[in-house]
Amino acid sequence: MKKTIYIMMSLLLLTMGSCKKYLDQVPDDVITVDDIFKSRANTERFLANIYHSLPNELAQRYTSTDNSGTWTASSDEAKYNWDFNYSNNMNKSTWSNTDGAVADLWNGYYVAIRNATYFIKNIDSANPVEVPAAVRSTYKAEAKALRALYYFYLIRMYGPVPILGDDLLDINAPIADLRLPRTPVDQGIDFVVSELDAAYADLPYTPNLDQYGRITKGVCKAYKVEALMLKASPLFNGNISYAGLTNADGTKLFSQTNDVAKWATAAAAAKAFIDEFVPTYYALYKETDADPFIAAYKSCKNVMLQDWNKEWIFARSNSGNYLQYDRTPKHIGAASSASGIQGGGAIGATQKIVDAYFMANGRSIDDAQSGYNASGFSSFKAPFDIAERSTYNQWTNREPRFYVGITYTNSYWLNQVSGSAALITDFTLNGNSGRSQSTSDVSPTGYGIRKNVAANGNGRGALMLRLANIYLDYAEALNESQPGNVAILTYLNLIRERAGVPQYGAGANALPVPASQLEMQTAIRKERQIELAFENVRYFDTRRWKIAETTDAGAVYGLDMTKSGTEFYNKTLIETRVFNKVRDYLYPIPNAEVLKNNNMVQNLGW
């Protein structure tokens, strides 16, 4: 079935940050507020403008471009070599509440929230001939769901934020009416959930006219799970470290009692999603091959690359793909400079994530039975290659997802030049992607990231949420609320089965089932780390679990890029990261907001 990409268009008119009188004072070639709902075309452009505020995480090179974040390189997965990337400030804990990157995301989402609210309050008055009642109802629900998502993104970053509901603040109102306090985090997430539930009722199961990238029933219910997982997690659930964070009137912004029932609510929402939408609307993406290892490799690779496949729940349409250049190595001397062949390669995977992947037998490298060899070289054929190559033993016989995620020295590049010799990546000092070629466009760690690198750099769907995430949410929430529930293992094993690694307690070469709730928690968290690597999940997971002070602080290792030959393979300190556990779990409220609003209390430590 041919699928039409829903293209985001900017509306000429808006930030919608001022009053109607001001907006009406525009040149003749710009539409006025009164014109928006007179035609279907203008109505749809306005709605598209609200969609355009969705974050494009393919653009993380420049923080806040298209509301992009810093999530990959601000986690323990990776590092940018380019100093201008804001993740380097965060990793040194030198970021500030006066930084533009902090304010831009806050302002960007609140502008989108105001636009959505204006749309919600006025769409019912649209020209009934141009915009029939059924269309108005669907569009209103889309705007309501988008507004909920923007609040979810804000809460996930900043913690408690002011929730305006359906209020449109009038800039001519008394200043006291504009000084809003922060809404306690539980109430904020409850608002997000209630809005998603309300929007669900008037949305289709599949995008109308195959306009993929639009909000559907499934998107609403999936993000309901994400919001409830955040509410149940230790950062927000009984976090006594935030006991002192209160509004000016003494209202506590974080619950101080750990409530296991929140996990049960999240588990129920995940189960409800699975029951309603799987497999009719969503299913794990799978490819076939005579070799099960190759089938798993293709499945885990192409679930990211096949836009709008059945595992995708939500993505931002037609998004600029900065990621392609950032993850493609320099490849000096390659026969073509075409997209996908030569890049900047300036984001490097850390040794930590390289070591996190399982061996092909499903065991961690620190397991005595894993067969891991930490030294020497072997002739090895990776699943992406056409021939055996001399490969550092640490990278041989790893699970399929390792070869999906990591580019290493002497590995066959994903995209090749037709009619030319095989393009092999070499990060050693004098290699085609080493520091002698460039001190800027080079990996800082001696590893590259190849996950989600497409055949070219064209705009594409920027994946935000897929079914594997929901399966792992369900397993996690069940383990926290009903340890021992058989469904925990079922959904954890579904992920491992697709990934081509032995399952826990089932099938050939089965591994022992984690024996306790804590052991199962460890297994689930590691599965999330591997399955969702480089998908902008790890940053938020380590924070909501309240473990970032351990995972995101201290030594970061890679390989010795100042050397060629065997010395290159020495484990080398790349940087030492700083994480201030008082303040760095949350973004600061932008300083300008605190200065102009005496009811806006700042996050702790800022």
Secondary structure, 3 states (H helix, E strand, C coil): CCCEECCCCCCCCCCCCCCHHHHCCCCCCCCCHHHHCCCHHHHHHHHHHHHCCCCCHHHCCCCCHHHCCCCCCCCCCEEECCCCCCHHHHHCCCCCCCCHHHHHHHHHHHHHHHHHHHHHHHHHHCCCCCCCHHHHHHHHHHHHHHHHHHHHHHHHHHCCCCCCCCCCCCCCCCHHHHCCCCCCHHHHHHHHHHHHHHHHCCCCCCCHHHEECCCCHHHHHHHHHHHHHHHHCCCCECCHHHCCCECCCCCECCECCCCCHHHHHHHHHHHHHHHHHCCCCCCCCCCCCCCHHHHHHHHHHHHHHCCCCCCEEEEEEEECCHHHHHHCCCCCCCCCCCCCCCCCCCEEECHHHHHHCCECCCCCCCCCCCCCCCCCEEEECCCCCCCCEEEEHHHCCECHHHHHHEECCCEECCCCCCCCCCCEECCCCCCCCCCCCCCCCCCCCCCEECCCCCCCCCCEEEEEEEHHHHHHHHHHHHHHHCCCCHHHHHHHHHHHHHHCCCCECCCCCCECCCCCHHHHHHHHHHHHHHHCCCCCCHHHHHHHCCCHHHHCCEEEEEECCCCCHHHHHCEEEEEEECCCCCCCCCCCCCHHHHHHCCCCCCCCCC
